[in-house]
Amino acid sequence: MSSFRSLALLFFVVLLHGGSLSYGQLSSTFYDETCPNVSSIIRGVLANALLSDPRIGASLIRLHFHDCFVNGCDASILLDNSDTIVSEKESLANNNSARGFDVVDAMKAQLETACPATVSCADILAIAAEESVFLAGGPSWPVLLGRRDSRTANRTLADNFLPAPTATLDQLKANFLAVGLNNSTDLVALSGGHTFGRAQCRTFTDRLYNFSGSGNPDSTLNTTYLATLRQLCPQGGNGSVLTDLDPTTPDAFDSNYFTNLQAQQGLLQSDQELFSTAGADTTEIVNRFSSNQTAFFESFVESMIRMGNIMPLTGTDGEIRLNCSVVNSDSITTARSNEGLASSI
């Protein structure tokens, strides 16, 4: 573990005095005094969850990704509907798809016991994403921390800014540029997060039977893989059936995702577009990551840190939510209501 964690220091972040790493307004030592066990607490909850749910790591990194792409990394994706909040959980990309909220709640509960009102939900997502990658055999990195939580959500932005599984390469590039990431290496490296996890049939069945309204399957799909997917996802069947994003090593974080693209075995259209779009600059990056896993890991770390620095709330902006699903004013109101109910029983 320590070798991977120290290797990440060499990639691109700046080594400062005392071993502290900073990028923008965030720092790897942010909780060293106030909650020194934050990472080990999150790791413990995650390791326990993985015992019964091998896909939870991929689900948690997806939460971090979907959070950062909507108004920055501020834990807005965790907020439930309320009188003042229209939840991002019910956006087109997240509804009946985003998951892992109960595990984040368990992490938050343990942290509130150990370090009350200290660790933000946004930072929990960032740490959980890194731990998920590492526990699946991927790289590790010094997570930069100090984010605070938003007091609002934005479903409209979630509908418009989160990359769709049916996106073309041009659409994917536009999504990444809109949040300040580059549309080449960042796009390909972060898409490599699909090297583990699952997807529902409804996200790709059009590729199997009626791609772009043609009445035919997507020509970029390997025919043997197409037959396998049709068995798993019959036409008119249950759209919520799960399929491995990486048919080779579905629960491991490795470079096989890119090898799959070369073999025309990208599950989602948005995956295969990176390799099969004629004349695309992303094709060379896919080839490089397929042949050199270290290069993929290094770029993934770099891109994850860059993504984690999208518009963070810091200083006195936002708040440290006590309950990740509600803003503090609502959390306090609920607690007081529960106290009143208990005293009247």
VOBA-1610 file (N, C-alpha, C; in pm, whole numbers, padded with zeros to 5 digits, always signed):
BEGIN
Met+00083-00121+00000Met+00000+00000+00000Met+00085+00125+00000Ser+00187+00129+00084Ser+00266+00251+00098Ser+00341+00286-00029Ser+00385+00185-00107Ser+00459+00215-00229Ser+00372+00285-00331Phe+00248+00241-00346Phe+00158+00307-00439Phe+00126+00448-00392Arg+00103+00464-00262Arg+00067+00595-00210Arg+00183+00695-00227Ser+00304+00650-00204Ser+00417+00742-00220Ser+00449+00768-00366Leu+00423+00668-00453Leu+00448+00687-00595Leu+00364+00801-00652Ala+00243+00815-00599Ala+00153+00919-00650Ala+00211+01059-00632Leu+00299+01074-00536Leu+00358+01206-00512Leu+00443+01253-00629Leu+00490+01161-00711Leu+00581+01196-00818Leu+00510+01248-00942Phe+00380+01235-00949Phe+00313+01256-01076Phe+00305+01403-01116Phe+00237+01484-01035Phe+00228+01623-01080Phe+00197+01723-00970Val+00155+01677-00852Val+00128+01771-00746Val+00258+01820-00686Val+00253+01932-00621Val+00374+01997-00573Val+00404+01956-00429Leu+00525+01914-00404Leu+00567+01877-00269Leu+00610+02002-00195Leu+00539+02028-00086Leu+00569+02148-00009Leu+00637+02111+00122His+00668+02212+00203His+00738+02187+00329His+00655+02097+00418Gly+00723+02012+00493Gly+00655+01922+00585Gly+00581+01809+00518Gly+00596+01790+00387Gly+00529+01682+00317Gly+00386+01714+00280Ser+00341+01836+00302Ser+00204+01873+00269Ser+00190+01895+00119Leu+00082+01846+00063Leu+00055+01865-00078Leu-00063+01959-00094Ser-00053+02053-00185Ser-00161+02147-00208Ser-00187+02161-00356Tyr-00313+02188-00389Tyr-00352+02210-00527Tyr-00471+02303-00519Gly-00456+02426-00570Gly-00562+02523-00548Gly-00570+02557-00401Gln-00689+02549-00344Gln-00709+02582-00203Gln-00715+02457-00115Leu-00693+02341-00172Leu-00705+02216-00098Leu-00569+02164-00056Ser-00566+02082+00049Ser-00441+02031+00104Ser-00457+01888+00152Ser-00353+01809+00133Ser-00357+01669+00177Ser-00351+01655+00329Thr-00314+01760+00399Thr-00299+01753+00546Thr-00411+01826+00619Phe-00519+01855+00550Phe-00624+01940+00605Phe-00679+01889+00739Tyr-00693+01757+00754Tyr-00752+01701+00876Tyr-00648+01640+00971Asp-00521+01665+00946Asp-00417+01602+01028Asp-00434+01631+01177Glu-00477+01749+01211Glu-00495+01785+01352Glu-00637+01761+01400Thr-00736+01787+01315Thr-00875+01783+01360Thr-00941+01647+01348Cys-00894+01562+01256Cys-00952+01428+01239Cys-00850+01338+01171Pro-00742+01303+01241Pro-00631+01232+01179Pro-00665+01093+01127Asn-00775+01033+01175Asn-00811+00898+01133Asn-00919+00897+01025Val-00940+01010+00959Val-01052+01019+00865Val-01043+00913+00755Ser-00927+00894+00695Ser-00914+00798+00586Ser-00933+00654+00633Ser-00878+00621+00749Ser-00891+00484+00799Ser-01034+00453+00837Ile-01108+00551+00887Ile-01250+00530+00920Ile-01329+00503+00793Ile-01307+00583+00690Ile-01377+00564+00563Ile-01340+00431+00500Arg-01211+00397+00507Arg-01164+00270+00450Arg-01231+00151+00521Gly-01246+00160+00651Gly-01308+00051+00727Gly-01452+00027+00687Val-01528+00135+00672Val-01668+00122+00631Val-01675+00065+00489Leu-01589+00112+00402Leu-01588+00065+00264Leu-01551-00083+00256Ala-01448-00123+00327Ala-01405-00263+00325Ala-01517-00355+00373Asn-01591-00311+00473Asn-01703-00390+00523Asn-01814-00399+00419Ala-01842-00288+00350Ala-01946-00286+00248Ala-01910-00376+00130Leu-01781-00381+00096Leu-01737-00463-00017Leu-01759-00612+00007Leu-01768-00654+00131Leu-01789-00795+00162Leu-01920-00846+00105Ser-02021-00761+00102Ser-02153-00802+00052Ser-02191-00736-00079Asp-02113-00636-00122Asp-02147-00561-00243Asp-02020-00527-00320Pro-01975-00618-00408Pro-01848-00595-00479Pro-01850-00476-00573Arg-01967-00424-00606Arg-01973-00310-00698Arg-01978-00175-00627Ile-01974-00176-00493Ile-01991-00049-00421Ile-01877+00048-00448Gly-01756-00001-00470Gly-01644+00089-00499Gly-01668+00169-00625Ala-01713+00101-00730Ala-01743+00170-00856Ala-01857+00269-00837Ser-01954+00233-00754Ser-02068+00323-00730Ser-02023+00448-00656Leu-01929+00435-00564Leu-01883+00551-00487Leu-01799+00645-00572Ile-01714+00591-00658Ile-01635+00681-00744Ile-01728+00753-00841Arg-01836+00687-00881Arg-01934+00751-00970Arg-02004+00865-00898Leu-02034+00849-00770Leu-02095+00959-00694Leu-02004+01081-00692His-01875+01059-00671His-01779+01170-00669His-01775+01238-00806Phe-01771+01158-00912Phe-01769+01210-01048Phe-01896+01293-01075His-02011+01237-01046His-02138+01305-01073His-02157+01427-00983Asp-02095+01426-00868Asp-02100+01544-00781Asp-02018+01658-00841Cys-01895+01628-00878Cys-01803+01732-00924Cys-01847+01796-01055Phe-01919+01724-01139Phe-01962+01777-01268Phe-02082+01871-01257Val-02139+01885-01139Val-02255+01973-01121Val-02223+02076-01013Asn-02188+02195-01055Asn-02153+02304-00962Asn-02032+02274-00876Gly-01946+02184-00920Gly-01825+02155-00846Gly-01843+02049-00739Cys-01733+02015-00672Cys-01731+01905-00573Cys-01781+01956-00439Asp-01913+01955-00421Asp-01974+02017-00303Asp-02077+01928-00235Ala-02081+01799-00271Ala-02174+01701-00213Ala-02320+01734-00241Ser-02346+01813-00344Ser-02486+01845-00377Ser-02563+01720-00419Ile-02492+01621-00476Ile-02559+01499-00520Ile-02620+01420-00405Leu-02576+01445-00283Leu-02623+01369-00168Leu-02751+01424-00107Leu-02792+01544-00147Leu-02908+01609-00086Leu-03038+01548-00135Asp-03130+01523-00041Asp-03264+01476-00073Asp-03354+01593-00111Asn-03469+01559-00168Asn-03571+01662-00193Asn-03616+01723-00061Ser-03646+01852-00064Ser-03702+01921+00053Ser-03788+02035+00001Asp-03837+02118+00093Asp-03919+02232+00053Asp-03839+02330-00034Thr-03707+02331-00017Thr-03624+02428-00089Thr-03526+02364-00187Ile-03518+02231-00189Ile-03418+02162-00271Ile-03485+02063-00366Val-03448+02073-00494Val-03487+01974-00594Val-03367+01883-00615Ser-03376+01762-00567Ser-03261+01673-00557Ser-03203+01633-00692Glu-03070+01628-00697Glu-03001+01577-00815Glu-03012+01426-00827Lys-03054+01361-00718Lys-03066+01216-00721Lys-03168+01169-00824Glu-03262+01256-00859Glu-03366+01219-00955Glu-03342+01278-01093Ser-03221+01324-01119Ser-03187+01373-01253Ser-03180+01256-01350Leu-03171+01286-01478Leu-03174+01182-01580Leu-03062+01080-01561Ala-02943+01127-01525Ala-02829+01036-01512Ala-02825+00962-01380Asn-02896+01012-01278Asn-02885+00955-01145Asn-03007+00875-01100Asn-03123+00904-01154Asn-03246+00843-01105Asn-03244+00691-01127Asn-03269+00616-01020Asn-03266+00470-01024Asn-03134+00416-01077Ser-03028+00493-01057Ser-02896+00454-01108Ser-02787+00484-01006Ala-02776+00609-00963Ala-02676+00644-00861Ala-02708+00569-00732Arg-02604+00518-00668Arg-02624+00438-00547Arg-02504+00452-00455Gly-02514+00395-00336Gly-02406+00403-00239Gly-02431+00507-00132Phe-02549+00569-00136Phe-02579+00675-00040Phe-02580+00622+00104Asp-02625+00498+00122Asp-02629+00440+00256Asp-02488+00419+00311Val-02394+00385+00223Val-02256+00365+00267Val-02193+00500+00305Val-02222+00604+00227Val-02174+00738+00262Val-02232+00781+00396Asp-02358+00751+00419Asp-02420+00785+00547Asp-02351+00712+00663Ala-02314+00587+00641Ala-02244+00510+00745Ala-02106+00571+00773Met-02039+00615+00668Met-01909+00682+00685Met-01926+00810+00765Lys-02027+00887+00729Lys-02052+01014+00797Lys-02086+00991+00944Ala-02167+00890+00974Ala-02207+00862+01112Ala-02085+00830+01198Gln-01994+00748+01145Gln-01875+00715+01223Gln-01784+00837+01241Leu-01776+00920+01138Leu-01692+01040+01149Leu-01753+01141+01245Glu-01884+01149+01251Glu-01947+01241+01346Glu-01921+01197+01490Thr-01908+01067+01511Thr-01874+01017+01644Thr-01729+01047+01678Ala-01640+01027+01581Ala-01497+01046+01605Ala-01456+01193+01602Cys-01514+01269+01510Cys-01473+01409+01487Cys-01598+01491+01455Pro-01677+01527+01554Pro-01805+01593+01529Pro-01790+01723+01448Ala-01881+01739+01349Ala-01892+01862+01271Ala-01758+01907+01211Thr-01682+01811+01162Thr-01547+01841+01113Thr-01525+01805+00966Val-01563+01683+00927Val-01535+01634+00792Val-01656+01656+00701Ser-01633+01724+00590Ser-01743+01752+00497Ser-01783+01627+00420Cys-01907+01626+00375Cys-01955+01516+00291Cys-01884+01516+00157Ala-01848+01633+00108Ala-01774+01642-00019Ala-01637+01575-00007Asp-01571+01594+00106Asp-01442+01529+00127Asp-01458+01378+00148Ile-01568+01337+00209Ile-01594+01193+00223Ile-01601+01128+00086Leu-01669+01192-00009Leu-01678+01137-00144Leu-01541+01127-00210Ala-01457+01229-00190Ala-01325+01229-00250Ala-01238+01117-00193Ile-01240+01101-00062Ile-01161+00995+00002Ile-01214+00858-00036Ala-01347+00843-00036Ala-01408+00714-00069Ala-01374+00672-00212Ala-01367+00769-00302Ala-01331+00738-00441Ala-01189+00683-00449Glu-01097+00749-00380Glu-00957+00704-00382Glu-00943+00565-00319Glu-01007+00545-00207Glu-00999+00415-00139Glu-01061+00305-00224Ser-01169+00338-00294Ser-01236+00239-00380Ser-01144+00193-00492Val-01074+00287-00553Val-00981+00253-00661Val-00868+00167-00607Phe-00811+00208-00495Phe-00696+00135-00441Phe-00734-00006-00397Leu-00849-00021-00330Leu-00890-00152-00282Leu-00924-00247-00397Ala-00947-00192-00517Ala-00975-00274-00634Ala-00849-00304-00714Gly-00733-00266-00660Gly-00606-00296-00726Gly-00550-00182-00809Gly-00613-00064-00801Gly-00567+00050-00877Gly-00468+00136-00801Pro-00435+00252-00854Pro-00338+00340-00790Pro-00396+00409-00668Ser-00310+00470-00591Ser-00351+00552-00477Ser-00287+00688-00491Trp-00338+00783-00418Trp-00283+00919-00425Trp-00317+00993-00296Pro-00240+01097-00263Pro-00271+01179-00146Pro-00392+01266-00176Val-00505+01235-00116Val-00629+01306-00146Val-00622+01447-00091Leu-00649+01544-00176Leu-00648+01684-00134Leu-00784+01719-00076Leu-00783+01783+00041Leu-00904+01800+00121Leu-00924+01944+00164Gly-01040+01970+00219Gly-01075+02104+00265Gly-01201+02157+00200Arg-01272+02071+00124Arg-01399+02113+00063Arg-01505+02130+00172Arg-01600+02216+00143Arg-01717+02229+00228Arg-01841+02193+00146Asp-01952+02175+00215Asp-02073+02125+00150Asp-02166+02238+00109Ser-02232+02218-00004Ser-02327+02318-00051Ser-02457+02311+00028Arg-02534+02417+00021Arg-02665+02422+00086Arg-02778+02408-00016Thr-02740+02373-00139Thr-02840+02359-00244Thr-02795+02257-00346Ala-02888+02217-00433Ala-02860+02124-00542Ala-02912+02186-00672Asn-02878+02123-00785Asn-02923+02178-00912Asn-02953+02063-01009Arg-03079+02021-01012Arg-03116+01910-01099Arg-03103+01947-01246Thr-03132+02072-01279Thr-03122+02114-01419Thr-02980+02099-01472Leu-02883+02144-01392Leu-02743+02127-01434Leu-02705+01980-01442Ala-02756+01899-01349Ala-02728+01756-01353Ala-02782+01694-01482Asp-02900+01738-01524Asp-02957+01686-01649Asp-02874+01727-01770Asn-02813+01844-01764Asn-02746+01899-01881Asn-02595+01874-01887Phe-02530+01854-01772Phe-02384+01849-01768Phe-02326+01710-01746Leu-02405+01616-01696Leu-02350+01483-01674Leu-02346+01405-01805Pro-02230+01347-01839Pro-02219+01272-01965Pro-02318+01156-01969Ala-02385+01140-02081Ala-02483+01033-02098Ala-02417+00908-02154Pro-02470+00789-02124Pro-02411+00666-02180Pro-02426+00657-02331Thr-02516+00739-02388Thr-02538+00740-02533Thr-02466+00857-02600Ala-02378+00924-02527Ala-02313+01044-02580Ala-02215+01011-02691Thr-02209+01099-02790Thr-02107+01091-02893Thr-01977+01149-02839Leu-01868+01132-02910Leu-01741+01185-02864Leu-01746+01338-02856Asp-01809+01403-02951Asp-01821+01548-02947Asp-01898+01593-02823Gln-02002+01521-02788Gln-02079+01556-02669Gln-01997+01534-02542Leu-01923+01426-02537Leu-01837+01400-02422Leu-01733+01510-02406Lys-01671+01547-02517Lys-01571+01653-02512Lys-01632+01783-02460Ala-01752+01815-02502Ala-01819+01937-02456Ala-01847+01930-02307Asn-01890+01813-02257Asn-01915+01796-02113Asn-01789+01823-02030Phe-01676+01773-02077Phe-01552+01789-02002Phe-01501+01933-02008Leu-01507+01993-02125Leu-01463+02132-02136Leu-01548+02225-02051Ala-01676+02193-02037Ala-01768+02279-01962Ala-01731+02290-01815Val-01663+02189-01761Val-01625+02192-01620Val-01476+02220-01601Gly-01406+02256-01710Gly-01267+02295-01698Gly-01167+02182-01710Leu-01212+02063-01749Leu-01120+01952-01772Leu-01085+01947-01920Asn-00970+01887-01953Asn-00936+01879-02094Asn-01012+01764-02159Asn-01034+01776-02289Asn-01121+01681-02359Asn-01043+01571-02430Ser-00921+01549-02386Ser-00842+01440-02441Ser-00799+01345-02328Thr-00688+01376-02262Thr-00637+01284-02159Thr-00731+01273-02039Asp-00783+01385-01989Asp-00877+01378-01877Asp-00998+01292-01914Leu-01050+01314-02033Leu-01168+01240-02079Leu-01141+01090-02084Val-01030+01051-02145Val-01001+00908-02160Val-00964+00846-02025Ala-00882+00915-01947Ala-00839+00860-01818Ala-00957+00840-01724Leu-01043+00940-01711Leu-01156+00928-01619Leu-01260+00830-01671Ser-01273+00817-01802Ser-01362+00714-01857Ser-01312+00576-01818Gly-01181+00564-01794Gly-01124+00438-01750Gly-01176+00391-01616Gly-01248+00478-01546Gly-01316+00435-01423Gly-01418+00326-01450His-01457+00309-01576His-01549+00202-01614His-01478+00067-01624Thr-01357+00060-01574Thr-01288-00068-01570Thr-01342-00158-01459Phe-01429-00104-01374Phe-01502-00189-01279Phe-01643-00134-01264Gly-01731-00217-01208Gly-01869-00176-01189Gly-01964-00241-01288Arg-02090-00198-01283Arg-02196-00257-01365Arg-02278-00145-01430Ala-02350-00181-01535Ala-02443-00088-01599Ala-02574-00162-01626Gln-02684-00088-01625Gln-02815-00147-01651Gln-02838-00162-01801Cys-02913-00265-01839Cys-02940-00290-01980Cys-02998-00167-02051Arg-03081-00093-01981Arg-03148+00021-02044Arg-03050+00127-02094Thr-02927+00125-02043Thr-02830+00227-02084Thr-02762+00196-02217Phe-02782+00074-02269Phe-02713+00040-02394Phe-02795-00049-02487Thr-02921-00081-02457Thr-02996-00175-02542Thr-03019-00122-02683Asp-03022+00010-02700Asp-03039+00062-02836Asp-02923+00019-02925Arg-02804+00001-02867Arg-02688-00044-02946Arg-02705-00187-02995Leu-02788-00263-02927Leu-02804-00405-02959Leu-02908-00430-03067Tyr-03006-00341-03079Tyr-03119-00370-03166Tyr-03154-00257-03264Asn-03140-00133-03221Asn-03190-00022-03304Asn-03104+00101-03282Phe-02977+00090-03319Phe-02883+00198-03292Phe-02915+00321-03377Ser-02933+00432-03311Ser-02964+00559-03377Ser-03084+00547-03472Gly-03180+00462-03433Gly-03301+00447-03513Gly-03281+00374-03644Ser-03169+00304-03659Ser-03137+00238-03787Ser-03206+00104-03804Gly-03256+00048-03693Gly-03312-00086-03699Gly-03206-00195-03694Asn-03081-00155-03681Asn-02968-00248-03677Asn-02882-00221-03553Pro-02798-00318-03515Pro-02709-00296-03401Pro-02597-00198-03437Asp-02532-00148-03336Asp-02417-00060-03354Asp-02305-00138-03423Ser-02259-00087-03535Ser-02156-00157-03612Ser-02021-00163-03542Thr-02003-00081-03438Thr-01876-00083-03365Thr-01875-00189-03254Leu-01982-00266-03241Leu-01987-00373-03142Leu-01933-00503-03200Asn-01840-00564-03130Asn-01792-00697-03166Asn-01912-00792-03174Thr-01922-00869-03283Thr-02042-00950-03306Thr-02061-01060-03200Thr-01952-01118-03153Thr-01964-01219-03047Thr-02012-01154-02917Tyr-01956-01037-02887Tyr-01998-00963-02768Tyr-02144-00921-02782Leu-02185-00881-02902Leu-02324-00845-02928Leu-02418-00960-02895Ala-02384-01080-02938Ala-02468-01197-02911Ala-02478-01223-02760Thr-02367-01207-02691Thr-02366-01226-02545Thr-02456-01124-02477Leu-02447-00998-02519Leu-02527-00893-02458Leu-02675-00911-02489Arg-02706-00960-02609Arg-02847-00984-02642Arg-02908-01093-02555Gln-02827-01191-02514Gln-02877-01293-02423Gln-02906-01233-02285Leu-02818-01144-02242Leu-02835-01081-02111Leu-02947-00978-02112Cys-02963-00911-02224Cys-03059-00801-02236Cys-03147-00821-02358Pro-03245-00914-02351Pro-03332-00938-02467Pro-03418-00816-02498Gln-03453-00801-02623Gln-03534-00687-02666Gln-03667-00687-02592Gly-03700-00573-02533Gly-03823-00563-02454Gly-03813-00625-02316Gly-03691-00664-02277Gly-03672-00728-02148Gly-03659-00628-02034Asn-03616-00677-01918Asn-03602-00596-01798Asn-03481-00503-01812Gly-03509-00375-01822Gly-03403-00277-01843Gly-03311-00255-01726Ser-03347-00306-01609Ser-03265-00284-01489Ser-03166-00397-01463Val-03164-00499-01550Val-03067-00608-01536Val-02926-00551-01549Leu-02835-00599-01464Leu-02699-00547-01459Leu-02604-00628-01546Thr-02510-00557-01607Thr-02407-00618-01690Thr-02272-00559-01654Asp-02167-00640-01653Asp-02033-00592-01623Asp-01988-00488-01724Leu-01938-00376-01677Leu-01879-00277-01767Leu-01752-00331-01832Asp-01679-00410-01758Asp-01557-00474-01810Asp-01578-00625-01804Pro-01603-00689-01917Pro-01630-00833-01916Pro-01507-00917-01882Thr-01391-00857-01882Thr-01267-00931-01859Thr-01235-00945-01710Thr-01225-00833-01640Thr-01198-00832-01496Thr-01295-00732-01431Pro-01419-00771-01409Pro-01527-00678-01374Pro-01511-00606-01241Asp-01435-00663-01148Asp-01422-00601-01017Asp-01282-00550-00988Ala-01195-00551-01089Ala-01057-00505-01071Ala-01035-00373-01143Phe-00955-00287-01080Phe-00919-00161-01144Phe-00788-00183-01219Asp-00798-00191-01353Asp-00681-00219-01435Asp-00700-00155-01572Ser-00613-00187-01665Ser-00618-00126-01798Ser-00699-00207-01898Asn-00765-00313-01853Asn-00839-00398-01946Asn-00955-00324-02014Tyr-01004-00221-01950Tyr-01108-00139-02013Tyr-01064-00093-02151Phe-00941-00051-02164Phe-00891+00001-02292Phe-00865-00112-02392Thr-00821-00226-02343Thr-00805-00342-02431Thr-00941-00385-02485Asn-01044-00375-02402Asn-01179-00407-02446Asn-01224-00313-02559Leu-01192-00187-02547Leu-01229-00092-02652Leu-01163-00128-02784Gln-01037-00169-02777Gln-00965-00210-02899Gln-01032-00332-02964Ala-01092-00417-02881Ala-01160-00538-02931Ala-01307-00511-02960Gln-01347-00384-02961Gln-01486-00343-02985Gln-01581-00404-02881Gln-01535-00405-02757Gln-01615-00458-02648Gln-01639-00352-02541Gly-01654-00228-02583Gly-01697-00124-02491Gly-01846-00136-02470Leu-01890-00143-02346Leu-02032-00169-02319Leu-02120-00052-02360Leu-02083+00068-02320Leu-02164+00185-02348Leu-02116+00253-02476Gln-02206+00318-02544Gln-02166+00395-02662Gln-02059+00496-02626Ser-02075+00561-02510Ser-01980+00663-02467Ser-01841+00605-02442Asp-01834+00476-02414Asp-01704+00409-02401Asp-01641+00387-02538Gln-01715+00320-02626Gln-01658+00280-02754Gln-01625+00400-02842Glu-01696+00511-02823Glu-01670+00632-02901Glu-01524+00679-02887Leu-01463+00653-02772Leu-01326+00698-02748Leu-01228+00635-02844Phe-01259+00513-02889Phe-01167+00440-02976Phe-01214+00435-03120Ser-01345+00426-03142Ser-01397+00395-03275Ser-01439+00516-03357Thr-01432+00636-03300Thr-01466+00756-03376Thr-01352+00788-03473Ala-01385+00793-03600Ala-01282+00812-03704Ala-01205+00942-03683Gly-01073+00931-03684Gly-00987+01048-03675Gly-00977+01110-03537Ala-01030+01045-03435Ala-01031+01103-03301Ala-00894+01101-03236Asp-00860+01208-03164Asp-00733+01212-03093Asp-00733+01119-02972Thr-00850+01074-02930Thr-00859+00986-02813Thr-00815+00843-02845Thr-00816+00805-02971Thr-00779+00668-03008Thr-00636+00637-02968Glu-00546+00729-02991Glu-00405+00708-02955Glu-00389+00694-02805Ile-00468+00769-02729Ile-00459+00762-02582Ile-00508+00627-02533Val-00618+00577-02593Val-00667+00444-02560Val-00558+00340-02587Asn-00493+00349-02701Asn-00387+00254-02735Asn-00272+00260-02635Arg-00236+00381-02594Arg-00125+00397-02499Arg-00161+00339-02364Phe-00282+00366-02316Phe-00322+00315-02185Phe-00338+00163-02188Ser-00382+00109-02302Ser-00397-00037-02313Ser-00263-00108-02302Ser-00160-00050-02361Ser-00028-00115-02363Ser+00058-00079-02242Asn+00016+00022-02166Asn+00097+00070-02054Asn+00006+00107-01936Gln-00018+00010-01850Gln-00109+00033-01737Gln-00055+00141-01643Thr+00076+00148-01628Thr+00134+00252-01543Thr+00100+00391-01595Ala+00105+00408-01726Ala+00070+00537-01786Ala-00076+00571-01757Phe-00164+00471-01765Phe-00306+00493-01731Phe-00320+00534-01585Phe-00256+00460-01495Phe-00269+00491-01353Phe-00221+00633-01323Glu-00107+00670-01382Glu-00053+00803-01357Glu-00150+00912-01407Ser-00202+00893-01527Ser-00295+00992-01582Ser-00426+00994-01505Phe-00470+00878-01460Phe-00595+00871-01382Phe-00580+00950-01252Val-00469+00931-01183Val-00444+01005-01059Val-00446+01156-01086Glu-00376+01195-01189Glu-00367+01337-01223Glu-00505+01394-01253Ser-00583+01321-01331Ser-00715+01368-01369Ser-00812+01366-01251Met-00800+01269-01163Met-00888+01264-01046Met-00861+01383-00954Ile-00736+01417-00934Ile-00704+01531-00850Ile-00754+01660-00916Arg-00737+01668-01047Arg-00785+01787-01118Arg-00938+01796-01109Met-01007+01684-01127Met-01153+01684-01116Met-01197+01721-00975Gly-01126+01671-00875Gly-01161+01699-00737Gly-01144+01844-00697Asn-01078+01922-00783Asn-01057+02064-00756Asn-01152+02153-00837Ile-01257+02094-00895Ile-01355+02174-00968Ile-01441+02254-00869Met-01425+02382-00868Met-01510+02476-00793Met-01540+02433-00649Pro-01441+02396-00569Pro-01471+02356-00432Pro-01514+02476-00348Leu-01604+02452-00255Leu-01637+02552-00154Leu-01534+02537-00042Thr-01470+02646-00004Thr-01368+02641+00100Thr-01386+02759+00194Gly-01304+02760+00299Gly-01307+02871+00394Gly-01438+02877+00470Thr-01512+02985+00452Thr-01641+03000+00521Thr-01759+02979+00427Asp-01733+02943+00304Asp-01842+02916+00210Asp-01908+02783+00243Gly-02036+02772+00215Gly-02105+02647+00240Gly-02109+02613+00388Glu-02106+02483+00418Glu-02113+02436+00557Glu-02055+02296+00567Ile-02039+02248+00688Ile-02005+02108+00712Ile-02134+02040+00754Arg-02198+01969+00661Arg-02327+01908+00694Arg-02310+01802+00803Leu-02404+01799+00894Leu-02406+01697+00998Leu-02471+01568+00947Asn-02557+01583+00849Asn-02624+01471+00782Asn-02611+01498+00633Cys-02551+01406+00559Cys-02517+01435+00420Cys-02638+01455+00330Ser-02755+01409+00371Ser-02871+01417+00284Ser-02955+01543+00303Val-02923+01621+00407Val-02999+01744+00433Val-02905+01855+00476Val-02944+01979+00447Val-02864+02092+00496Val-02882+02103+00646Asn-02791+02172+00712Asn-02791+02171+00858Asn-02918+02228+00921Ser-02977+02331+00862Ser-03098+02388+00921Ser-03210+02283+00924Asp-03221+02202+00816Asp-03322+02097+00814Asp-03286+01984+00908Ser-03156+01954+00918Ser-03113+01848+01007Ser-03145+01881+01152Ile-03122+02006+01191Ile-03150+02050+01329Ile-03300+02049+01356Thr-03379+02093+01258Thr-03524+02094+01274Thr-03577+01953+01293Thr-03524+01858+01213Thr-03567+01718+01226Thr-03530+01662+01361Ala-03408+01693+01407Ala-03363+01643+01537Ala-03452+01696+01650Arg-03487+01824+01643Arg-03572+01883+01746Arg-03712+01822+01743Ser-03763+01794+01623Ser-03895+01732+01611Ser-03893+01592+01672Asn-03784+01518+01647Asn-03772+01384+01703Asn-03762+01388+01856Glu-03692+01492+01909Glu-03682+01507+02053Glu-03819+01534+02113Gly-03898+01619+02047Gly-04031+01649+02095Gly-04122+01529+02092Leu-04109+01448+01986Leu-04188+01327+01976Leu-04153+01229+02087Ala-04021+01216+02114Ala-03977+01122+02216Ala-04027+01164+02354Ser-04028+01295+02381Ser-04070+01341+02515Ser-04221+01327+02537Ser-04296+01315+02425Ser-04441+01306+02441Ser-04491+01162+02449Ile-04398+01066+02425Ile-04439+00924+02429Ile-04444+00874+02572
//
